[in-house]
Amino acid sequence: MSHPDAPPLSVSELNHSARQLLEGRFGDIWVEGELSGVSRPSSGHVYFTLKDEHAQLRGALFRSRARFVGAPMRDGDRVKVRGRLSVFEPRGDYQLIAEAVQAAGLGELLAAYERLKSRLDSEGVFANARPLACPPRHLLIITSPTGAAIRDVLAVLAARWPMVNVTLIPVAVQGREAVPTMISALGLLNRQANLAPDRDVILLTRGGGSLEDLWAFNDEHLARAIFHSRLPIMSAVGHEVDATLADFAADARAPTPSAGAARLVPDRHDLGHRLAMLQARLMRAIQSRLDGEGQRLDHQRARLRHPGEKLQHRRQALAQLTGRLTRALQARLTEASRHQAQLQRRLTAHPPGRQLALAERRLETASQRLSIAAPRVLARHRERLTAVARELHAVSPLAVLGRGYAILEDEQARVVRRADDAAPGDRLSARLGDGRLTLEVLPYDADIPTGKRSNR
């Protein structure tokens, strides 16, 4: 208890202290209760009251967190809210600042969802990724015939691509009959795939709702039926933040039914605009090409001369060449005639008969001189040959051999000049002045047979 004389707190100070006390004391907490007085002003924040049988608590879910809450917050819903206690100081309101909102009793359901999702993922049920025809020839829509989803899809198709062929397969999308009817519809469409080959895309869709409303699309059998479908499937279930097992098992996913329809068909207005742009580009390209070819044609036309003018020019050139050729031939013939006349005069001045007579006289004179000179030359050369032969005979080894000497040669025809060049037992050849003798070398002290002499 404060002292009576202590200065009083202002309202702002008290509310600020109360805020610090609450935020520091409780921190992050979960509170369960029933929603009441839910309001959504234009700011995007959500204000509500959380109550039970005996009390109530104001709450606020700011816009930055509200976009992550998938289920709509409606009066009378029982929810679990995670947040922190605080005080709105300007008004002194005690309130819960919400961070997350879940439907009460969904914790075990979400846990079961995560376990099933993990198991199907490990089995490859979420591995589909076949391309979807855009635009499809025949679009098969599996959804409720009375829901908002089919109206949104048809409106988008009519605005973007009204020529698409659409068939609605009505099914229940909520409650006990939802899963069996959707599986039955998928089986029927796949059995008829061969009978109607133009059916090429299935759109499985429904609008948003709570987790319980969308729970049929988390069924294991439905996910497996989507995985085994022969026709490619796009799943467009709920809002952007919703994610069902059907979304993971499908070949493609869209956040909303409208977005699914927009992804399946092109926008005719965009295509028309693009076509107009391409047409304009084509026209500009054609015009540019025509302008360029026109300039090229003008340039070629300026270079082109009239054929008659060109022929006339060729005729003049031909006439000039003909005149030059005629004059050259005439000059060549005149020169040849002049040369021929000169040769004729030389032939007349020096006739061949006269030249032949002079040559015959010179030949006769030379023959007489040769008859006189030849015996003299032969006698002189014969005398020189005899003298050279005597000189050669005087220095010839054969003359020495004729005086009783001999030349010894071994078996390799090498001349033996010393006694050491031969060994006992060697056979030598002795060249004499007249003929040869074959000799055998004996030891110096050997008995010499009669009629033989040793060389040592």
HUBEL-V92365 format. One record per residue. N is the residue number from 1. RES is the residue in one letter. SS is DSSP state (H for helix, E for strand, - for the rest). D_FIRST is the distance of its C-alpha to the first C-alpha in whole Angstrom. Layout:
n,res,ss,d_first
N,RES,SS,D_FIRST
N,RES,SS,D_FIRST
This chain:
n,res,ss,d_first
1,M,-,0
2,S,-,4
3,H,-,7
4,P,-,9
5,D,-,12
6,A,-,11
7,P,-,13
8,P,-,12
9,L,-,13
10,S,-,17
11,V,H,18
12,S,H,20
13,E,H,17
14,L,H,15
15,N,H,18
16,H,H,19
17,S,H,16
18,A,H,16
19,R,H,20
20,Q,H,19
21,L,H,17
22,L,H,20
23,E,H,23
24,G,H,22
25,R,H,20
26,F,H,24
27,G,-,26
28,D,E,30
29,I,E,30
30,W,E,32
31,V,E,32
32,E,E,34
33,G,E,35
34,E,E,37
35,L,E,38
36,S,E,38
37,G,E,38
38,V,E,39
39,S,E,40
40,R,-,42
41,P,-,42
42,S,-,45
43,S,-,42
44,G,-,43
45,H,-,40
46,V,E,39
47,Y,E,36
48,F,E,35
49,T,E,33
50,L,E,33
51,K,E,32
52,D,-,33
53,E,-,34
54,H,-,30
55,A,-,28
56,Q,E,29
57,L,E,28
58,R,E,29
59,G,E,31
60,A,E,33
61,L,E,36
62,F,-,37
63,R,H,41
64,S,H,41
65,R,H,41
66,A,H,42
67,R,-,46
68,F,-,45
69,V,-,44
70,G,-,48
71,A,-,47
72,P,-,47
73,M,-,43
74,R,-,44
75,D,-,42
76,G,-,42
77,D,-,43
78,R,E,40
79,V,E,39
80,K,E,37
81,V,E,35
82,R,E,34
83,G,E,32
84,R,E,28
85,L,E,25
86,S,E,24
87,V,E,23
88,F,E,25
89,E,-,23
90,P,-,26
91,R,-,25
92,G,-,22
93,D,E,24
94,Y,E,23
95,Q,E,26
96,L,E,28
97,I,E,31
98,A,E,34
99,E,E,36
100,A,E,38
101,V,E,39
102,Q,E,42
103,A,E,43
104,A,-,42
105,G,-,44
106,L,-,46
107,G,H,45
108,E,H,48
109,L,H,50
110,L,H,49
111,A,H,50
112,A,H,53
113,Y,H,54
114,E,H,53
115,R,H,55
116,L,H,58
117,K,H,58
118,S,H,58
119,R,H,61
120,L,H,63
121,D,H,63
122,S,H,64
123,E,-,67
124,G,-,68
125,V,-,67
126,F,-,66
127,A,-,68
128,N,-,70
129,A,-,71
130,R,-,74
131,P,-,75
132,L,-,75
133,A,-,77
134,C,-,76
135,P,-,77
136,P,-,78
137,R,-,82
138,H,E,80
139,L,E,76
140,L,E,75
141,I,E,72
142,I,E,70
143,T,E,67
144,S,-,67
145,P,-,69
146,T,-,66
147,G,-,63
148,A,H,62
149,A,H,63
150,I,H,67
151,R,H,67
152,D,H,65
153,V,H,67
154,L,H,70
155,A,H,69
156,V,H,69
157,L,H,72
158,A,H,74
159,A,H,72
160,R,H,73
161,W,-,76
162,P,-,78
163,M,-,81
164,V,-,79
165,N,E,80
166,V,E,77
167,T,E,77
168,L,E,74
169,I,E,74
170,P,E,72
171,V,-,69
172,A,-,66
173,V,-,63
174,Q,-,60
175,G,-,60
176,R,H,63
177,E,H,66
178,A,H,65
179,V,H,65
180,P,H,69
181,T,H,70
182,M,H,69
183,I,H,71
184,S,H,74
185,A,H,74
186,L,H,74
187,G,H,77
188,L,H,79
189,L,H,79
190,N,H,79
191,R,H,82
192,Q,-,84
193,A,-,83
194,N,-,87
195,L,-,88
196,A,-,86
197,P,-,86
198,D,-,85
199,R,E,81
200,D,E,79
201,V,E,76
202,I,E,73
203,L,E,70
204,L,E,67
205,T,E,64
206,R,E,62
207,G,-,59
208,G,-,55
209,G,-,53
210,S,-,50
211,L,-,51
212,E,-,52
213,D,-,55
214,L,-,56
215,W,H,56
216,A,H,60
217,F,H,60
218,N,H,59
219,D,-,61
220,E,H,63
221,H,H,67
222,L,H,66
223,A,H,66
224,R,H,69
225,A,H,71
226,I,H,70
227,F,H,70
228,H,-,74
229,S,-,75
230,R,-,78
231,L,-,77
232,P,E,74
233,I,E,71
234,M,E,68
235,S,E,65
236,A,E,63
237,V,E,60
238,G,-,57
239,H,-,55
240,E,-,54
241,V,-,52
242,D,-,53
243,A,-,55
244,T,-,57
245,L,H,60
246,A,H,63
247,D,H,62
248,F,H,62
249,A,H,65
250,A,-,67
251,D,-,69
252,A,E,67
253,R,E,64
254,A,-,62
255,P,-,59
256,T,-,60
257,P,H,63
258,S,H,64
259,A,H,63
260,G,H,66
261,A,H,68
262,A,H,68
263,R,H,69
264,L,H,72
265,V,-,74
266,P,-,74
267,D,-,73
268,R,H,77
269,H,H,75
270,D,H,74
271,L,H,78
272,G,H,80
273,H,H,78
274,R,H,79
275,L,H,82
276,A,H,83
277,M,H,81
278,L,H,84
279,Q,H,87
280,A,H,86
281,R,H,86
282,L,H,89
283,M,H,91
284,R,H,90
285,A,H,91
286,I,H,94
287,Q,H,95
288,S,H,94
289,R,H,97
290,L,H,99
291,D,H,99
292,G,H,99
293,E,H,102
294,G,H,104
295,Q,H,104
296,R,H,105
297,L,H,108
298,D,H,109
299,H,H,109
300,Q,H,111
301,R,H,113
302,A,H,114
303,R,H,115
304,L,-,117
305,R,-,121
306,H,-,123
307,P,H,126
308,G,H,129
309,E,H,128
310,K,H,127
311,L,H,130
312,Q,H,132
313,H,H,131
314,R,H,131
315,R,H,135
316,Q,H,135
317,A,H,134
318,L,H,136
319,A,H,139
320,Q,H,139
321,L,H,138
322,T,H,142
323,G,H,143
324,R,H,142
325,L,H,143
326,T,H,147
327,R,H,147
328,A,H,146
329,L,H,148
330,Q,H,151
331,A,H,151
332,R,H,151
333,L,H,154
334,T,H,156
335,E,H,154
336,A,H,156
337,S,H,159
338,R,H,159
339,H,H,159
340,Q,H,161
341,A,H,164
342,Q,H,163
343,L,H,163
344,Q,H,167
345,R,H,168
346,R,H,167
347,L,H,169
348,T,H,172
349,A,H,172
350,H,-,172
351,P,-,173
352,P,H,172
353,G,H,176
354,R,H,177
355,Q,H,174
356,L,H,175
357,A,H,178
358,L,H,177
359,A,H,175
360,E,H,178
361,R,H,180
362,R,H,177
363,L,H,177
364,E,H,180
365,T,H,181
366,A,H,178
367,S,H,179
368,Q,H,182
369,R,H,180
370,L,H,178
371,S,H,182
372,I,H,183
373,A,H,180
374,A,H,179
375,P,H,181
376,R,H,181
377,V,H,177
378,L,H,178
379,A,H,180
380,R,H,178
381,H,H,175
382,R,H,177
383,E,H,179
384,R,H,175
385,L,H,174
386,T,H,177
387,A,H,176
388,V,H,173
389,A,H,174
390,R,H,176
391,E,H,173
392,L,H,171
393,H,H,173
394,A,H,174
395,V,H,170
396,S,-,169
397,P,H,168
398,L,H,171
399,A,H,173
400,V,H,172
401,L,H,172
402,G,H,176
403,R,-,177
404,G,-,176
405,Y,-,172
406,A,-,169
407,I,E,165
408,L,E,163
409,E,E,160
410,D,-,158
411,E,-,156
412,Q,-,154
413,A,-,157
414,R,-,155
415,V,E,158
416,V,-,159
417,R,-,159
418,R,-,159
419,A,H,160
420,D,H,156
421,D,H,155
422,A,-,157
423,A,-,157
424,P,-,159
425,G,-,159
426,D,-,158
427,R,E,161
428,L,E,162
429,S,E,164
430,A,E,167
431,R,E,167
432,L,-,171
433,G,-,173
434,D,-,174
435,G,-,172
436,R,E,169
437,L,E,169
438,T,E,166
439,L,E,166
440,E,E,164
441,V,-,163
442,L,-,164
443,P,-,163
444,Y,-,165
445,D,-,167
446,A,-,168
447,D,-,171
448,I,-,172
449,P,-,174
450,T,-,177
451,G,-,177
452,K,-,174
453,R,-,172
454,S,-,169
455,N,-,167
456,R,-,166
